[in-house]
Amino acid sequence: MAVNVPYSVLGWVQVALGLLAVGIGIGLLRGNAGARVAGVVLAGVSSIVHLTTIAAYPFWSLVVIVFNIMVIYSIIVHGREMKKVW
């Protein structure tokens, strides 16, 4: 384990990040520029948190890290398109 904290603490961090992601997702759907920045930051933080759990769940952590990279790419490249919809 890269960080010396119990897995239950890391689980609660994941729950908090998930709730924050829901709020940011709503902001992204409304075309909010601040939500774009927050989405990229949150995906980066989520990747770092999953690096700490890679010893316990190597496959799942790698899947989530790859997914986060795709999210960052899509927000940066296609984030402005949502402003046109609303």
Buried (B, 14 or more C-beta within 10 A) or exposed (E): EEEEEEEEEBEEBBEEBEEBBEEBEEBBEEBBEEBBEBBBEBBBBBBEBBBBBBEEEEEEBEEBBEBBEEBBEEBEEEBEEBEEEE
